[in-house]
Amino acid sequence: MPTQPPIASPVAGYLDPKRWAGRTLTVATAGVGDYLDALTSAFFDAFAHDTGAVVRHEQFGRDGTANLMSQVDEGEILWDVMLVPMNAVLDLSEQGYLTAIDYNVVDNSALYPQLTLQHGVGAEMYSTTMVYSVSREEGPADWADFWNLQLFDGTRALRRSPVGTLEFALLADGVQIDKLYPLDTERAFASLEKIREATLFYEDSKQPVELVRTGQVGLASAWTVRTTLPDVASLVTPVWNQGMISADAWVTPRGTPNTDVAMSFINYATRAVPTANFSRLQPFGPVNQDALKLLKLELLETLPNYVENFGLQFFENLSYWRDHRDRLTAQFEDWLLNPPATPEVE
């Protein structure tokens, strides 16, 4: 990943280092390793330095949202802010587990409207795209090429999930990118059927780049944050055309006694300078559009919301998947595990 020195410009509205002196904010994320280091540098330590607050980090695993729900149900709130997949926000919101974002505190004027929800605000953006080996002179132009098994060795890898996979199947079948939702699921599964036998369906997000890098498949869908890792960045190339943009979000559990500091932190963590500093360290797109002009071109080109990449893609439709995820996940698994019977040859 290209590097850039830290951006040290002050954050407007955070010029009082004693603003939250004596207050403690607990932020919970799934972050570990370099990713956690980036969160700490760009957001946690910076907010503490600029406001005087003590920022503590709590790490959670797969039980993250379940843990949040238990805290709210039991009335013992341990976390003030949490970083969660954006596609979890609407469910948590509808079940009453989150505090509404105070947009009198959180300035959303430079944020992407798709990432400003009633109970959550985008924290970082990433894309799911096609990836191919750099050993090839050129990659696929679109998902129709991905579906063309006469190209790229005729082997493929797709995520074992209907989210994204069904959208890509429809794009491959000729649906226009701005006409995807609501999904024509019958058409999507019919499209998937065409490449079923040539496709590996992966569950580990590390798998697709490895499958392409080692030549086990010709093409794969993959998160772009995986394509910039040091051991694969020079070996695989993402194709931004018809990629799907997703995000993680900052949320606040309902009932936290530190709502005032939590909203101040969320506002801080979505300002141009902190978001640009995070994108310096991790290949996620900044949620503040003003951050883009603070980043070097060679770094911008690796991000989903760089102007040349952004206009080629679509946002994951959060409300659609809130309403249909369970049903379509069950249907997807049934389709995957029960292929149509092969007709007997007489």
C-alpha positions in Angstrom: 0.0 0.0 0.0 1.4 3.5 -0.8 2.5 5.5 2.2 2.0 9.1 3.2 3.1 11.1 6.2 0.6 11.9 8.9 -1.7 14.8 8.3 -1.3 17.1 11.3 -3.8 19.9 10.5 -6.1 20.6 13.5 -9.7 19.4 13.5 -12.1 22.2 13.5 -14.1 22.4 16.8 -11.6 20.3 18.7 -9.0 22.9 19.7 -9.6 22.6 23.5 -7.4 19.9 24.9 -9.4 20.0 28.2 -12.8 19.7 26.6 -13.5 16.2 27.9 -10.9 16.1 30.7 -11.9 13.6 33.4 -14.2 11.7 31.1 -13.6 8.1 29.8 -14.9 6.7 26.5 -14.9 3.0 25.8 -14.9 2.1 22.1 -15.4 -1.6 21.1 -14.2 -3.0 17.8 -13.1 -6.3 16.2 -9.8 -4.6 15.5 -6.5 -6.4 16.0 -3.0 -6.0 14.7 -2.2 -3.3 12.1 -5.9 -2.5 11.7 -6.3 -1.7 15.4 -3.1 0.3 15.3 -4.6 2.4 12.6 -7.8 2.9 14.5 -5.8 3.9 17.6 -3.5 6.3 15.8 -6.1 8.0 13.6 -9.1 8.1 16.0 -8.5 7.0 19.6 -5.2 8.7 20.5 -6.0 11.7 18.3 -9.4 12.3 20.0 -7.8 11.8 23.4 -5.0 14.3 22.6 -7.4 16.9 21.2 -10.1 16.7 23.9 -8.4 15.4 27.1 -10.7 12.3 27.2 -9.4 8.9 28.2 -10.2 6.5 25.3 -10.2 2.8 26.1 -10.5 0.0 23.5 -12.4 -3.2 24.0 -11.9 -6.0 21.5 -14.8 -8.3 20.5 -15.0 -11.3 18.3 -18.0 -12.9 16.5 -20.2 -12.2 19.5 -19.9 -8.4 19.1 -23.5 -7.4 18.3 -24.9 -10.1 20.6 -22.7 -8.7 23.4 -24.1 -5.2 22.7 -27.6 -6.6 22.8 -27.0 -8.3 26.1 -25.6 -5.1 27.7 -28.6 -3.2 26.7 -31.0 -5.9 27.8 -29.3 -6.2 31.2 -29.0 -2.4 31.6 -25.2 -2.7 32.2 -23.7 -0.7 29.3 -19.9 -1.3 29.1 -19.3 0.2 25.7 -20.0 3.8 24.6 -19.2 3.5 20.9 -19.0 0.4 18.7 -17.7 -0.2 15.2 -20.0 -2.7 13.4 -20.8 -3.7 9.8 -23.1 -1.1 8.4 -25.5 -3.9 7.3 -26.2 -4.7 11.0 -27.3 -1.1 11.9 -30.8 -1.3 10.7 -31.6 -4.5 12.5 -30.1 -3.2 15.8 -32.0 0.0 15.3 -35.3 -1.6 14.7 -34.9 -3.8 17.8 -34.2 -0.7 19.9 -30.6 -1.4 20.8 -29.0 1.9 19.5 -29.1 5.6 20.4 -30.1 7.8 17.5 -27.2 9.8 16.1 -27.4 13.5 17.1 -26.9 15.3 13.9 -26.7 18.5 15.7 -23.4 17.3 17.0 -22.3 15.0 14.1 -21.9 17.2 11.0 -23.0 15.1 8.0 -22.6 17.9 5.4 -19.5 16.3 3.9 -20.5 12.6 4.5 -21.9 10.3 1.9 -25.7 10.3 2.3 -25.8 6.5 1.9 -23.8 6.2 5.1 -25.7 8.6 7.3 -28.4 6.5 9.0 -30.6 7.4 11.9 -28.7 5.2 14.3 -25.3 4.8 12.7 -22.7 6.7 10.7 -20.2 5.3 8.2 -16.7 4.8 9.5 -14.9 3.4 6.6 -15.7 2.1 3.1 -14.6 -0.9 1.1 -15.6 -2.7 -2.1 -16.2 -6.2 -3.4 -14.7 -6.4 -6.9 -13.4 -8.9 -9.4 -9.7 -9.7 -9.0 -7.3 -11.3 -11.4 -3.7 -12.3 -11.5 -1.1 -9.7 -12.6 0.4 -12.4 -14.8 -2.4 -11.6 -17.3 -2.0 -8.6 -19.6 -5.6 -7.5 -18.9 -8.5 -8.5 -16.7 -12.2 -8.8 -17.2 -14.2 -5.7 -18.3 -17.3 -6.6 -16.3 -19.2 -9.4 -14.6 -20.3 -10.7 -18.0 -16.7 -11.5 -18.7 -16.5 -13.1 -15.3 -19.4 -15.3 -16.2 -17.8 -16.2 -19.6 -16.1 -19.5 -18.8 -14.3 -19.4 -22.2 -12.1 -16.8 -20.5 -9.5 -16.8 -17.7 -9.2 -20.6 -17.3 -12.9 -21.1 -16.8 -12.6 -21.3 -13.0 -14.2 -18.9 -10.6 -14.6 -18.1 -6.8 -17.5 -16.2 -5.3 -18.5 -15.5 -1.7 -20.8 -18.1 -0.1 -23.5 -15.4 0.6 -26.3 -14.0 -1.4 -25.2 -10.4 -0.6 -23.2 -9.2 -3.6 -23.2 -12.6 -5.3 -26.8 -12.2 -6.5 -26.1 -8.6 -7.6 -23.1 -9.7 -9.6 -25.1 -12.6 -11.2 -27.7 -10.0 -12.4 -25.1 -7.6 -13.7 -23.5 -10.6 -15.6 -27.0 -11.3 -17.1 -27.3 -7.7 -18.4 -29.2 -5.9 -15.7 -28.2 -2.2 -15.5 -26.3 -1.1 -12.4 -28.9 1.5 -11.5 -31.8 -1.1 -11.9 -30.5 -3.8 -9.6 -32.9 -3.3 -6.7 -35.2 -4.9 -5.9 -33.3 -7.9 -7.0 -34.9 -10.3 -9.6 -33.9 -13.3 -7.5 -35.2 -15.9 -10.0 -33.1 -14.4 -12.7 -30.1 -14.1 -10.4 -30.2 -17.8 -9.4 -30.6 -18.8 -13.1 -27.5 -16.8 -13.9 -25.6 -18.4 -11.1 -26.6 -21.8 -12.3 -24.6 -21.2 -15.5 -21.3 -21.1 -13.6 -22.1 -23.4 -10.6 -19.9 -26.2 -11.6 -16.9 -23.9 -12.3 -17.1 -22.0 -9.1 -15.7 -22.3 -5.6 -17.9 -20.6 -2.9 -15.6 -19.3 -0.2 -16.4 -18.3 3.4 -13.1 -16.9 4.6 -12.4 -13.5 3.2 -8.7 -14.3 2.9 -9.4 -17.1 0.4 -10.2 -15.4 -2.9 -7.0 -13.5 -3.3 -5.1 -16.6 -2.4 -7.0 -18.7 -4.9 -6.2 -16.2 -7.7 -2.6 -15.6 -6.5 -1.8 -19.3 -6.6 -3.6 -20.0 -9.8 -6.3 -22.2 -8.4 -9.0 -20.1 -10.0 -8.8 -17.6 -12.9 -11.1 -15.0 -11.3 -12.7 -14.3 -8.0 -14.8 -11.7 -6.1 -12.9 -10.2 -3.2 -12.8 -7.4 -0.8 -10.4 -4.7 -2.0 -8.9 -4.3 1.4 -7.4 -7.8 0.9 -5.9 -6.9 -2.5 -3.5 -4.3 -1.0 -2.0 -6.6 1.6 1.8 -6.7 1.3 2.0 -10.4 0.2 -0.6 -10.0 -2.6 -0.6 -6.4 -3.7 1.9 -7.0 -6.5 0.2 -10.3 -7.5 -3.5 -9.5 -8.0 -5.4 -6.6 -9.5 -8.9 -5.4 -8.6 -11.4 -4.4 -11.3 -13.5 -1.5 -10.0 -16.1 -1.6 -12.7 -19.4 -2.9 -11.3 -18.0 -3.3 -7.8 -20.2 -3.2 -4.7 -19.4 -0.6 -2.0 -20.0 -1.5 1.6 -19.1 0.1 4.9 -18.6 -0.3 8.6 -20.3 2.2 11.0 -20.0 3.9 14.3 -22.9 3.3 16.6 -23.8 4.0 20.3 -25.6 1.5 22.5 -28.9 2.7 23.9 -28.5 3.7 27.5 -24.9 4.6 27.6 -24.3 7.4 30.2 -21.6 8.9 28.0 -23.8 9.8 25.0 -22.4 13.4 24.9 -18.7 12.2 24.6 -19.8 9.4 22.3 -21.4 11.8 19.8 -18.4 14.1 20.1 -16.1 11.2 19.2 -18.3 10.1 16.3 -18.2 13.6 14.9 -14.4 13.7 15.3 -13.9 10.3 13.7 -15.9 11.4 10.6 -13.9 14.7 10.1 -11.7 15.1 7.0 -8.3 14.9 8.8 -8.9 11.8 11.0 -10.5 9.9 8.2 -7.7 10.8 5.8 -5.2 9.7 8.4 -6.9 6.3 8.8 -6.9 5.8 5.0 -3.2 6.5 5.0 -2.7 3.4 7.2 -5.5 1.1 6.0 -6.9 0.8 2.5 -10.5 1.9 3.4 -12.2 4.8 1.7 -12.7 7.9 4.0 -16.3 8.6 4.7 -15.7 12.3 4.7 -15.5 13.5 1.1 -13.3 16.4 2.0 -10.6 13.9 3.1 -10.0 12.9 -0.5 -8.1 16.1 -1.3 -5.8 15.4 1.6 -4.5 12.2 0.2 -1.8 11.5 -2.4 -2.9 10.3 -5.9 -1.0 7.0 -5.6 -2.9 6.2 -2.4 -6.3 7.5 -3.7 -6.1 5.1 -6.6 -6.3 2.2 -4.2 -9.6 3.4 -2.6 -13.2 2.7 -3.5 -14.3 6.3 -3.5 -11.5 7.7 -5.6 -13.3 9.6 -8.3 -12.2 7.2 -11.1 -13.4 4.2 -9.1 -16.4 5.5 -7.4 -18.6 6.2 -10.4 -18.2 2.7 -11.7 -19.7 1.1 -8.6 -23.0 0.8 -6.6 -23.7 0.8 -2.9 -25.0 -2.3 -1.1 -28.7 -1.6 -0.5 -28.9 -1.9 3.2 -32.7 -1.7 3.5 -33.2 -4.4 0.8 -30.9 -6.8 2.6 -32.4 -6.0 6.0 -35.8 -7.1 4.6 -34.6 -10.1 2.6 -31.3 -11.4 4.0 -32.7 -14.3 6.1 -34.9 -15.6 3.3 -32.3 -15.3 0.6 -29.6 -16.7 2.7 -31.7 -19.8 3.2 -32.6 -20.0 -0.5 -28.9 -19.5 -1.4 -27.8 -22.4 0.8 -30.6 -24.6 -0.5 -29.5 -23.8 -4.1 -25.9 -24.5 -3.3 -26.4 -27.8 -1.5 -29.1 -29.2 -3.8 -28.0 -28.9 -7.4 -30.5 -30.1 -10.0 -30.5 -33.8 -10.7 -28.6 -34.9 -13.8 -31.0 -36.5 -16.3 -30.4 -40.2 -16.7 -29.0 -41.3 -20.1 -31.1 -44.1 -21.6 
